[in-house]
Amino acid sequence: MLTSIRELKIATWNINDLGSLDKLKALQIWLRGVGRGVKVLALQELKARESNLEYRIKNILPGAKTIIDYSSIDRGGTALVIDPSIQIEERGVREDGSCAWAKGKIQEKSINFMSIYSPHEGREKQELYKWLKNFDLEGEWVILGDWNMVQRRIDTAGPTTLLQGFTQEKWRETDERWQLHDMFLMSSEQKGPLFTRQVVRGDRLDQSRLDRGYITRGGDWISAVKCAEHDGGEALSDHIPVEINIQLMRRRLNRRKGTYLKMDVDTLKNECRKNRVKSAWQSGWTLSQAPIIAWELAWGRVREEYKEFRREDKAKLSRLREMQAELGRARENISTTATQEEMLELAKLEREVKERETLEASIVRRRSRVNWIKEGEASRGSSRNSKLGQKQKADKFFHYSKTRLKRRTT
């Protein structure tokens, strides 16, 4: 198993007849070049019944675990080629040659894959959507392939150009059932057109379709998508390969089910500050449809609020020190023959200082703990790296604690 993964690279390509040696060679060249490091490869339209087809595909990624749908292979056929570093727990295919799927794990995190080739005919499309709607998609699923939703020469009409009437309704029901999220639209690294791209085909320019990728919302994975043409930009089929990077995050980046917002204990006790932080978090999430960007924006705004809290605390402590110094001077200047008015004035100042000290006690306590962290770390060494670690630990004390406040992000 992979032990330190932060990003998983996958790819999908409607190869359109893998029985051709030219196509197989082109795929191998692409994987050695642009597609280097791909751990999961989804293929569609294999169009071959050769007995050595599985052997050929396994040679694409040495040692890979191959899941091929041999049913109706003359019409299409789908395959998943999965690196052995991913633990496969269950696998299967659909009888009509339209789907191959696998359930796996990486670092004890569930991640499942599906390669789909959607039929062109409306009734067969409806059957596929119905099957997908009733399929057990529990956990995190990445669904890749050729959905045949977009005409090759249309890029601006949206992803449902060919879906009309009852077919479009079936797709909507499937989308709502599993909350499918188009990874192209949620990408923070989106490049090029969304649905088609101009490529060289022989001695002329033509349009090639991009395969689609969907991820089910709710889980530990988030995607950043990059579209990649194979070497030379020459299309060997009516599709071009698409490379997709999926990043593993520590917390859920999920618009519908919410995520966790951490606050320190003192902020939670202060209702005004707590509301300010929650407002900053919410406003950040509304600025982008890409969860990974929204998360960064939200935490950026929260960090700014905490910086403002620290500036406010610093100003309050500065005022407290001024009052303490003023009280010290007043005590030094008071004489044994002071009048009653002077004594009352001194008592009033002492009360104000005491009230201020009580009010700002949490600030004094928090700053003393941060200073203690800095001094303890400083005694271990004076290198630049250790000083950076001191600052990070000090900041960590201000910004995080074990207290969690679950916050819906919609």
C-alpha positions as CSV (number, residue, x, y, z in Angstrom):
1,M,0.0,0.0,0.0
2,L,1.0,3.6,-0.4
3,T,2.2,5.0,2.9
4,S,2.6,8.7,2.3
5,I,0.2,9.7,-0.5
6,R,-1.0,13.3,-0.7
7,E,-2.1,13.2,-4.4
8,L,-3.4,10.4,-6.5
9,K,-3.0,10.7,-10.3
10,I,-5.7,9.0,-12.4
11,A,-6.5,9.1,-16.2
12,T,-9.3,8.3,-18.5
13,W,-9.3,7.7,-22.3
14,N,-11.7,6.4,-24.8
15,I,-9.1,4.6,-26.8
16,N,-11.5,3.3,-29.5
17,D,-10.1,-0.1,-30.4
18,L,-7.2,-1.2,-28.2
19,G,-6.8,-4.2,-30.4
20,S,-4.8,-2.0,-32.7
21,L,-1.1,-2.2,-32.0
22,D,-0.8,1.5,-33.0
23,K,-3.3,2.5,-30.3
24,L,-1.6,0.3,-27.7
25,K,1.8,1.8,-28.5
26,A,0.4,5.4,-28.4
27,L,-1.1,4.6,-25.0
28,Q,2.2,3.3,-23.7
29,I,4.1,6.4,-25.1
30,W,1.5,8.7,-23.4
31,L,1.8,7.0,-20.1
32,R,5.6,7.3,-20.2
33,G,5.4,11.0,-21.0
34,V,2.5,13.2,-20.0
35,G,0.8,10.4,-18.1
36,R,3.8,9.5,-16.0
37,G,2.8,8.5,-12.5
38,V,-0.8,7.5,-13.3
39,K,-2.0,5.0,-10.6
40,V,-5.5,4.3,-12.0
41,L,-6.3,4.2,-15.8
42,A,-9.9,4.0,-17.0
43,L,-10.3,2.8,-20.6
44,Q,-13.4,2.7,-22.8
45,E,-14.3,1.2,-26.2
46,L,-11.7,-1.6,-26.2
47,K,-13.4,-3.2,-29.2
48,A,-11.4,-6.4,-29.1
49,R,-11.9,-10.1,-28.2
50,E,-8.3,-11.2,-28.3
51,S,-7.3,-13.7,-25.7
52,N,-4.2,-11.7,-24.8
53,L,-6.0,-8.4,-24.3
54,E,-5.7,-8.5,-20.5
55,Y,-2.0,-9.4,-20.9
56,R,-1.5,-6.4,-23.2
57,I,-3.3,-4.0,-20.7
58,K,-1.3,-5.3,-17.8
59,N,1.9,-4.5,-19.6
60,I,0.8,-0.9,-19.8
61,L,1.3,-0.6,-16.0
62,P,3.6,-3.4,-14.9
63,G,2.2,-5.3,-12.0
64,A,-1.2,-3.6,-12.3
65,K,-4.5,-5.3,-11.3
66,T,-6.7,-5.2,-14.4
67,I,-10.5,-5.3,-14.3
68,I,-11.9,-5.8,-17.8
69,D,-15.5,-6.0,-18.9
70,Y,-15.5,-8.6,-21.7
71,S,-19.3,-8.5,-22.2
72,S,-20.4,-7.1,-25.6
73,I,-16.8,-6.4,-26.3
74,D,-17.5,-5.9,-30.0
75,R,-19.6,-2.8,-29.3
76,G,-17.5,-1.3,-26.6
77,G,-15.9,-2.7,-23.5
78,T,-14.4,-1.0,-20.5
79,A,-11.4,-1.5,-18.3
80,L,-9.7,-0.3,-15.1
81,V,-5.9,-0.6,-14.8
82,I,-5.0,-0.1,-11.2
83,D,-1.5,0.1,-9.6
84,P,-0.7,-2.6,-7.1
85,S,-0.1,0.0,-4.4
86,I,-3.9,0.4,-4.1
87,Q,-5.6,-2.3,-2.1
88,I,-8.5,-3.8,-4.0
89,E,-11.3,-5.2,-1.8
90,E,-14.1,-5.9,-4.4
91,R,-14.5,-5.7,-8.1
92,G,-17.1,-6.2,-10.8
93,V,-18.4,-5.5,-14.3
94,R,-21.8,-4.8,-15.9
95,E,-23.0,-7.4,-18.4
96,D,-23.6,-5.1,-21.4
97,G,-20.0,-3.9,-21.5
98,S,-20.7,-0.4,-20.2
99,C,-19.0,-0.4,-16.8
100,A,-16.1,-1.9,-14.8
101,W,-15.7,-1.0,-11.1
102,A,-13.5,-1.6,-8.2
103,K,-13.6,-0.8,-4.4
104,G,-10.2,0.0,-2.9
105,K,-8.3,1.6,0.0
106,I,-5.3,3.9,0.4
107,Q,-3.9,4.4,3.9
108,E,-7.2,3.0,5.3
109,K,-9.1,5.7,3.3
110,S,-11.8,4.2,1.1
111,I,-11.6,5.2,-2.5
112,N,-13.5,3.5,-5.3
113,F,-13.3,3.7,-9.1
114,M,-15.6,3.1,-12.0
115,S,-15.0,3.2,-15.8
116,I,-18.1,3.9,-17.9
117,Y,-18.9,3.9,-21.6
118,S,-22.4,5.3,-22.0
119,P,-24.5,4.1,-25.0
120,H,-25.6,6.6,-27.6
121,E,-29.2,5.5,-27.8
122,G,-31.6,7.2,-25.3
123,R,-33.3,4.0,-24.0
124,E,-29.9,2.3,-23.3
125,K,-28.7,5.5,-21.6
126,Q,-31.8,5.5,-19.3
127,E,-31.1,1.9,-18.3
128,L,-27.5,2.8,-17.5
129,Y,-28.6,5.8,-15.3
130,K,-31.2,3.6,-13.6
131,W,-28.5,0.9,-12.9
132,L,-26.1,3.6,-11.6
133,K,-28.9,5.1,-9.4
134,N,-29.6,1.7,-7.7
135,F,-25.9,0.8,-7.5
136,D,-24.4,0.7,-4.0
137,L,-22.2,3.8,-4.2
138,E,-21.4,3.9,-0.5
139,G,-18.1,5.6,0.2
140,E,-16.1,7.9,-2.1
141,W,-16.4,7.1,-5.8
142,V,-14.6,8.5,-8.8
143,I,-16.6,7.7,-11.9
144,L,-14.7,8.2,-15.2
145,G,-15.4,7.7,-18.8
146,D,-17.2,8.6,-22.0
147,W,-20.8,9.7,-21.1
148,N,-21.7,10.7,-24.6
149,M,-23.5,13.8,-23.4
150,V,-21.8,16.3,-25.6
151,Q,-21.7,16.6,-29.4
152,R,-18.1,16.7,-30.7
153,R,-18.4,20.1,-32.3
154,I,-20.3,21.8,-29.5
155,D,-18.4,23.2,-26.5
156,T,-20.6,25.9,-25.2
157,A,-24.0,24.2,-24.9
158,G,-23.3,22.5,-21.6
159,P,-22.8,18.9,-20.5
160,T,-26.4,17.8,-21.3
161,T,-26.6,18.7,-25.0
162,L,-27.8,15.2,-26.0
163,L,-29.9,14.6,-23.0
164,Q,-33.6,15.5,-23.5
165,G,-36.9,14.5,-22.0
166,F,-37.1,11.3,-20.0
167,T,-33.3,10.6,-20.5
168,Q,-32.5,14.0,-19.0
169,E,-34.9,13.3,-16.1
170,K,-33.2,9.9,-15.4
171,W,-29.8,11.6,-15.3
172,R,-31.1,14.3,-12.9
173,E,-32.5,11.6,-10.5
174,T,-29.1,9.8,-10.6
175,D,-27.2,13.0,-9.9
176,E,-29.5,13.9,-7.0
177,R,-29.3,10.4,-5.5
178,W,-25.5,10.3,-5.4
179,Q,-24.7,14.1,-5.5
180,L,-22.3,13.6,-8.4
181,H,-19.9,16.5,-8.8
182,D,-18.2,17.3,-12.1
183,M,-14.5,17.3,-11.4
184,F,-13.8,19.7,-14.3
185,L,-16.1,22.3,-12.7
186,M,-14.6,22.0,-9.2
187,S,-11.0,22.0,-10.4
188,S,-8.6,24.6,-9.1
189,E,-6.3,23.9,-12.1
190,Q,-8.8,23.8,-14.9
191,K,-7.2,24.2,-18.3
192,G,-8.7,24.5,-21.7
193,P,-12.3,24.0,-22.9
194,L,-14.6,21.9,-20.7
195,F,-16.0,19.5,-23.2
196,T,-14.1,19.5,-26.5
197,R,-10.6,20.5,-27.7
198,Q,-9.0,21.2,-31.1
199,V,-6.5,18.6,-32.1
200,V,-4.5,17.5,-35.1
201,R,-5.9,14.5,-37.0
202,G,-3.8,13.5,-39.9
203,D,-3.3,16.6,-42.0
204,R,-6.3,18.6,-40.7
205,L,-7.6,20.2,-37.5
206,D,-10.6,18.5,-35.8
207,Q,-12.5,18.6,-32.5
208,S,-12.0,15.9,-29.9
209,R,-14.2,15.2,-27.0
210,L,-12.9,15.2,-23.4
211,D,-14.0,12.3,-21.3
212,R,-15.8,13.3,-18.1
213,G,-15.0,12.6,-14.5
214,Y,-17.4,12.7,-11.5
215,I,-16.8,12.4,-7.8
216,T,-19.4,11.6,-5.2
217,R,-19.7,14.4,-2.6
218,G,-18.8,13.7,1.0
219,G,-15.4,12.1,1.9
220,D,-11.8,12.7,2.5
221,W,-10.8,13.3,-1.2
222,I,-11.0,16.5,-3.2
223,S,-10.0,16.9,-6.8
224,A,-7.8,19.2,-8.9
225,V,-8.3,18.4,-12.6
226,K,-5.8,18.9,-15.4
227,C,-6.7,18.1,-19.1
228,A,-3.7,16.6,-21.0
229,E,-3.3,15.8,-24.6
230,H,-1.1,12.9,-25.5
231,D,2.3,13.6,-27.0
232,G,2.3,15.7,-30.2
233,G,-1.4,16.6,-29.8
234,E,-2.3,14.1,-32.5
235,A,-5.6,12.3,-31.8
236,L,-5.7,8.6,-32.6
237,S,-9.4,8.4,-31.7
238,D,-12.3,10.8,-31.4
239,H,-11.3,11.4,-27.8
240,I,-8.1,12.6,-26.1
241,P,-6.8,11.4,-22.7
242,V,-7.6,13.3,-19.6
243,E,-5.4,13.4,-16.5
244,I,-6.9,14.0,-13.1
245,N,-5.2,14.6,-9.8
246,I,-7.1,13.8,-6.6
247,Q,-5.8,15.3,-3.4
248,L,-6.2,13.7,0.0
249,M,-7.1,16.2,2.7
250,R,-7.3,15.8,6.5
251,R,-10.7,17.3,6.8
252,R,-13.9,17.0,4.7
253,L,-14.2,19.8,2.1
254,N,-17.9,19.3,1.5
255,R,-20.5,21.9,0.8
256,R,-23.6,20.0,1.6
257,K,-22.5,18.0,4.7
258,G,-20.4,20.7,6.3
259,T,-16.8,20.7,7.6
260,Y,-15.1,21.4,10.8
261,L,-14.1,24.9,12.0
262,K,-11.7,25.0,14.9
263,M,-11.6,27.8,17.4
264,D,-9.5,28.4,20.5
265,V,-11.2,28.2,23.8
266,D,-11.0,31.9,24.5
267,T,-12.8,32.7,21.2
268,L,-15.5,30.2,22.0
269,K,-16.1,32.0,25.3
270,N,-16.4,35.4,23.7
271,E,-19.7,35.4,21.8
272,C,-18.9,38.5,19.8
273,R,-15.5,37.1,18.5
274,K,-17.0,33.7,17.9
275,N,-19.7,35.2,15.6
276,R,-17.0,37.2,13.8
277,V,-15.0,34.0,13.1
278,K,-18.0,32.1,12.0
279,S,-19.0,35.0,9.7
280,A,-15.5,35.1,8.1
281,W,-15.6,31.3,7.6
282,Q,-19.0,31.4,5.9
283,S,-18.1,34.4,3.7
284,G,-15.0,32.6,2.5
285,W,-16.9,29.5,1.4
286,T,-19.3,31.5,-0.7
287,L,-16.5,33.0,-2.9
288,S,-15.8,29.9,-4.9
289,Q,-17.5,26.7,-6.3
290,A,-14.2,24.8,-6.0
291,P,-14.1,23.3,-2.5
292,I,-10.3,23.4,-2.3
293,I,-10.2,27.1,-3.2
294,A,-13.2,27.9,-0.9
295,W,-11.4,26.1,2.0
296,E,-8.3,28.2,1.5
297,L,-10.3,31.4,1.2
298,A,-12.3,30.7,4.3
299,W,-9.3,29.8,6.4
300,G,-7.5,32.9,5.0
301,R,-10.4,35.1,6.3
302,V,-10.4,33.3,9.6
303,R,-6.7,33.9,10.0
304,E,-7.2,37.6,9.3
305,E,-9.8,37.7,12.1
306,Y,-7.4,36.1,14.5
307,K,-4.7,38.6,13.6
308,E,-7.2,41.4,14.3
309,F,-8.0,39.8,17.7
310,R,-4.2,39.8,18.5
311,R,-4.0,43.5,17.5
312,E,-6.9,44.3,19.7
313,D,-5.4,42.3,22.6
314,K,-2.1,44.1,22.1
315,A,-3.8,47.4,22.3
316,K,-5.7,46.4,25.4
317,L,-2.5,45.2,27.1
318,S,-0.8,48.4,26.1
319,R,-3.6,50.4,27.8
320,L,-3.4,48.2,30.9
321,R,0.3,48.8,31.2
322,E,-0.2,52.6,30.9
323,M,-2.8,52.5,33.7
324,Q,-0.5,50.4,35.9
325,A,2.4,52.8,35.3
326,E,0.0,55.7,36.1
327,L,-1.0,54.0,39.3
328,G,2.6,53.5,40.3
329,R,3.4,57.1,39.8
330,A,0.4,58.2,41.8
331,R,1.4,56.0,44.7
332,E,4.9,57.4,44.7
333,N,3.7,61.0,44.6
334,I,1.0,60.6,47.3
335,S,2.1,62.2,50.5
336,T,1.2,61.4,54.1
337,T,-0.7,64.7,54.2
338,A,-2.8,64.0,51.1
339,T,-6.3,65.3,51.1
340,Q,-9.4,63.2,51.2
341,E,-10.1,64.0,47.5
342,E,-6.6,62.8,46.5
343,M,-7.1,59.6,48.4
344,L,-10.4,59.0,46.7
345,E,-8.9,59.7,43.3
346,L,-6.1,57.1,44.1
347,A,-8.7,54.5,45.2
348,K,-10.7,55.1,42.1
349,L,-7.6,54.6,39.9
350,E,-6.7,51.4,41.8
351,R,-10.3,50.0,41.2
352,E,-10.0,50.8,37.5
353,V,-6.7,49.0,37.2
354,K,-7.9,46.0,39.1
355,E,-11.1,45.8,37.0
356,R,-8.9,46.1,33.8
357,E,-6.5,43.4,35.1
358,T,-9.5,41.1,35.8
359,L,-10.9,41.8,32.4
360,E,-7.7,41.2,30.5
361,A,-6.5,38.2,32.6
362,S,-7.1,35.7,29.8
363,I,-5.0,37.8,27.5
364,V,-2.1,38.0,30.0
365,R,-2.4,34.2,30.6
366,R,-2.4,33.4,26.9
367,R,0.5,35.6,26.1
368,S,2.6,34.2,29.0
369,R,2.0,30.7,27.7
370,V,3.1,31.7,24.2
371,N,6.2,33.3,25.6
372,W,6.9,30.1,27.6
373,I,6.6,28.1,24.4
374,K,9.1,30.5,22.6
375,E,11.6,30.4,25.5
376,G,11.4,26.6,25.8
377,E,12.1,26.2,22.1
378,A,14.8,28.9,22.0
379,S,16.8,27.0,24.6
380,R,17.2,24.1,22.2
381,G,19.0,26.0,19.5
382,S,19.1,29.3,17.7
383,S,19.0,28.2,14.1
384,R,16.7,29.8,11.6
385,N,14.6,26.6,11.3
386,S,14.1,26.3,15.1
387,K,13.0,30.0,15.2
388,L,10.5,29.2,12.4
389,G,9.2,26.3,14.5
390,Q,8.8,28.6,17.5
391,K,6.6,31.0,15.5
392,Q,4.6,28.1,14.1
393,K,4.0,26.7,17.6
394,A,3.1,30.1,18.9
395,D,0.6,30.7,16.1
396,K,-0.8,27.2,16.5
397,F,-1.7,28.1,20.1
398,F,-3.6,31.1,19.0
399,H,-5.4,29.5,16.1
400,Y,-6.2,26.0,17.1
401,S,-7.4,24.0,20.1
402,K,-9.0,20.6,20.7
403,T,-12.4,22.3,20.7
404,R,-14.3,21.8,17.5
405,L,-17.3,23.6,16.3
406,K,-19.1,21.8,13.5
407,R,-20.2,24.4,10.9
408,R,-22.5,23.8,7.9
409,T,-21.1,25.4,4.8
410,T,-24.3,25.9,2.9
